Amino acid sequence: MANGYDYRSMGDELFDTVPDWYMRKVRGRMPIAADLARLQWMQRFLRGDYDWVIWMDADMLVFAPDLLSLDLTRACTFGQEHWVQAKSGDQGRWEVRKNIHNAFAAFPADCPVLPFLVDIILRMMRRVDADHIAPQMMGPKLLSNLHNLASFDYRADIGALSPEVLSTIAEGGLGNAGSAGSASKNGNADRSALNALCLAQPRPLVAANLCASLLPKTLGMVEGEVSSEEFMQRVIRSLLGCASGLSQPTDLDA
């Protein structure tokens, strides 16, 4: 809004544009429904008086706003995530998967990619077995596969934080607060999850998707009774201290 943009916050009306047959097939898995709904709403806005529409998920945190500048002279743009997770069968080691994500997306009017994505998601959903719909099939998995062929514009500084990284950040926040039971179940290895993210980032993060839909899994990585609200507040407070972006774990202690 400081840049003169209009702002819209959407609740459950987001799903008003999604066909009934699509909603029946996702069986209550609302993130999959949102992968289509966000695109349909952006199309609706671009058919009006807007030259660009910028989408951010409700759980996207911009913690270094002074460093977030958007170039609205280029093609459609997405976020890029470096997803850190434990390496299977190798305790204390981490693998980092680089994906294009749709928690941040910006489209100009008359963009051919936007109607293409709407059409291909509908076609895929009609074809797929409802029992075998992967959680990110219509979002990051689709975009990442298309990116390998088409090379989308993306923002490496607008990422996403996996449960392993979030639990590290919350652990630091709990420790700084001096509360009991602040150590994570993974101990020091959790700290290296954040380090793995920072090493993979080509530039400091200025905004990140906090992946609220994975919060039950994330809370299971932290010892002690921590409510979801307290957990997220610890993460947010730690990240808001990174006014110059997040490029190394010690930035959280700045």
C-alpha positions in Angstrom: 0.0 0.0 0.0 2.9 2.3 0.6 3.7 2.0 -3.1 0.2 2.9 -4.2 -1.0 -0.6 -4.7 -4.6 -1.6 -4.0 -4.8 -4.4 -1.4 -7.4 -7.2 -1.1 -7.6 -9.8 1.7 -9.7 -12.9 0.9 -11.4 -15.4 3.1 -13.4 -18.5 2.1 -14.8 -16.5 -0.9 -11.5 -17.4 -2.5 -13.0 -20.8 -3.4 -16.2 -19.4 -5.0 -14.6 -19.7 -8.4 -13.5 -23.3 -8.1 -15.8 -25.8 -9.9 -17.9 -28.1 -7.7 -16.4 -31.2 -9.4 -12.9 -30.0 -8.6 -13.8 -29.4 -4.9 -15.4 -32.9 -4.7 -12.2 -34.5 -6.1 -9.8 -32.7 -3.7 -11.8 -34.1 -0.7 -11.2 -31.2 1.6 -7.5 -30.7 0.8 -7.9 -26.9 0.5 -4.3 -26.0 -0.4 -4.9 -28.0 -3.7 -8.1 -26.1 -4.2 -6.3 -22.8 -3.6 -3.7 -23.6 -6.3 -6.5 -23.1 -8.8 -8.5 -20.5 -7.0 -5.7 -18.0 -6.7 -5.1 -18.1 -10.5 -8.8 -17.7 -11.2 -9.1 -14.6 -8.9 -6.0 -13.1 -10.5 -7.6 -13.5 -13.9 -10.7 -11.8 -12.6 -8.8 -8.8 -11.3 -6.7 -8.5 -14.5 -9.9 -8.4 -16.6 -10.8 -5.2 -14.7 -8.7 -2.0 -14.3 -5.4 -3.6 -13.1 -2.2 -3.9 -15.1 -0.6 -6.3 -12.6 -1.8 -8.6 -9.8 0.6 -9.7 -7.1 -0.4 -12.7 -4.9 1.0 -13.5 -1.5 -0.3 -16.4 0.7 -1.7 -15.4 4.0 1.2 -17.1 5.8 3.8 -15.2 3.8 5.9 -13.0 6.0 7.8 -10.0 4.6 10.4 -9.5 7.2 12.8 -7.1 5.3 10.2 -4.9 3.5 12.8 -2.2 2.6 14.6 -4.7 0.5 11.5 -6.0 -1.3 11.3 -4.2 -4.6 9.1 -5.5 -7.5 10.0 -5.1 -11.1 6.6 -4.7 -12.9 8.1 -4.3 -16.3 8.9 -8.0 -16.8 7.0 -11.2 -17.4 5.1 -13.2 -14.7 7.2 -14.0 -11.7 7.1 -16.7 -8.9 9.0 -17.4 -5.7 11.8 -19.9 -5.4 12.1 -22.2 -2.3 15.1 -24.2 -1.1 13.3 -26.9 0.8 15.4 -28.4 3.6 14.6 -31.9 4.9 16.5 -34.7 6.7 18.3 -37.0 4.3 16.8 -40.4 4.4 18.9 -42.9 6.3 21.6 -40.4 7.1 20.9 -38.7 10.5 22.2 -35.2 10.9 22.5 -34.7 7.1 20.2 -32.5 5.0 19.1 -32.4 1.5 17.9 -29.2 -0.2 15.4 -29.3 -3.0 15.1 -26.2 -5.2 11.5 -25.5 -6.4 9.4 -22.8 -7.9 6.5 -21.9 -5.6 3.2 -20.1 -5.9 3.0 -18.6 -2.4 4.2 -15.5 -4.3 3.1 -14.9 -7.8 2.9 -11.8 -10.0 1.1 -11.6 -13.4 0.7 -8.8 -15.9 -2.5 -8.2 -17.8 -2.7 -10.3 -21.1 -0.1 -12.8 -19.7 -0.4 -16.0 -21.7 1.0 -18.1 -18.8 -2.0 -17.4 -16.5 -4.8 -18.9 -18.6 -2.5 -21.7 -19.6 -1.9 -22.6 -15.9 -5.7 -22.5 -15.2 -6.4 -24.7 -18.2 -3.7 -27.3 -17.5 -4.6 -27.6 -13.8 -8.3 -28.3 -14.8 -7.1 -30.9 -17.3 -4.8 -32.6 -14.8 -7.5 -32.7 -12.2 -10.0 -34.3 -14.5 -7.5 -37.0 -15.4 -5.9 -37.8 -12.0 -7.0 -40.5 -9.7 -8.5 -38.8 -6.6 -6.6 -41.3 -4.4 -3.3 -40.2 -5.9 -3.2 -36.4 -5.8 0.1 -35.3 -4.4 -0.1 -32.3 -2.0 1.8 -29.9 -4.3 0.8 -31.4 -7.6 -1.1 -28.4 -8.9 1.3 -25.9 -7.3 5.1 -26.1 -6.8 5.5 -29.5 -8.5 3.7 -28.3 -11.6 5.5 -25.0 -11.7 8.9 -26.5 -11.1 8.5 -29.0 -13.9 7.3 -26.3 -16.3 10.2 -24.1 -15.1 12.7 -26.8 -16.2 11.2 -26.4 -19.8 10.2 -22.7 -19.9 12.5 -20.9 -17.4 10.1 -18.7 -15.6 11.2 -15.5 -13.9 11.5 -16.0 -10.2 12.6 -14.4 -6.9 15.2 -16.3 -5.0 14.8 -13.9 -2.1 11.1 -14.8 -1.6 11.3 -18.4 -0.3 9.6 -20.9 1.9 10.6 -22.4 5.2 10.3 -26.2 5.8 9.3 -27.6 9.2 12.9 -28.5 10.0 14.0 -24.8 9.4 11.0 -23.4 11.2 11.6 -25.6 14.3 15.2 -24.2 14.3 14.0 -20.6 14.3 11.4 -21.2 17.0 14.0 -23.0 19.1 16.2 -19.9 19.0 13.3 -17.7 19.9 12.3 -19.9 22.8 16.0 -20.0 24.0 16.2 -16.2 23.9 13.1 -16.0 26.0 14.7 -18.2 28.6 11.7 -20.6 28.8 12.0 -24.2 29.8 11.9 -27.0 27.4 13.2 -24.9 24.5 15.6 -27.5 23.0 14.3 -29.3 19.9 14.2 -33.1 19.5 17.0 -32.9 16.9 19.3 -30.8 19.1 22.1 -29.1 17.4 21.3 -30.8 14.1 18.3 -28.5 13.8 20.6 -25.6 13.7 22.3 -27.1 10.7 18.9 -27.3 8.9 18.9 -23.5 9.0 22.5 -23.4 8.0 21.7 -25.7 5.0 19.1 -23.3 3.9 21.4 -20.3 4.2 24.2 -22.0 2.3 21.7 -22.9 -0.6 20.3 -19.3 -0.9 21.9 -17.4 -3.7 20.8 -14.1 -2.0 19.4 -13.2 1.4 15.8 -14.0 2.0 13.6 -11.0 2.5 10.3 -12.8 2.7 9.2 -16.4 3.2 6.2 -18.6 3.3 5.8 -20.0 6.8 3.8 -23.0 5.6 1.1 -22.9 8.2 -0.6 -26.0 6.6 2.3 -28.1 7.8 2.2 -26.7 11.4 1.1 -30.0 13.0 4.2 -31.7 11.6 6.4 -28.7 12.6 5.1 -28.7 16.2 6.0 -32.4 16.5 9.7 -31.4 16.1 9.8 -29.2 19.2 10.0 -30.6 22.8 7.6 -29.4 25.4 4.1 -28.0 25.2 4.2 -25.2 22.7 0.9 -23.9 21.3 0.6 -23.2 17.6 0.1 -19.5 18.2 3.1 -19.2 20.5 5.3 -21.2 18.0 4.4 -18.9 15.1 4.9 -15.8 17.2 8.4 -16.9 18.1 9.2 -17.5 14.5 7.8 -14.2 13.4 9.6 -12.2 16.1 12.9 -13.8 15.2 12.5 -13.2 11.5 11.4 -9.6 12.0 14.8 -9.0 13.5 16.4 -9.7 10.1 15.9 -6.3 8.6 18.8 -6.8 6.3 17.5 -10.2 5.2 18.3 -13.7 6.3 21.6 -15.0 4.9 23.1 -16.8 7.9 21.8 -18.3 11.1 23.4 -15.5 13.2 21.1 -13.0 11.5 18.4 -14.2 13.8 20.4 -13.0 16.8 21.1 -9.6 15.4 
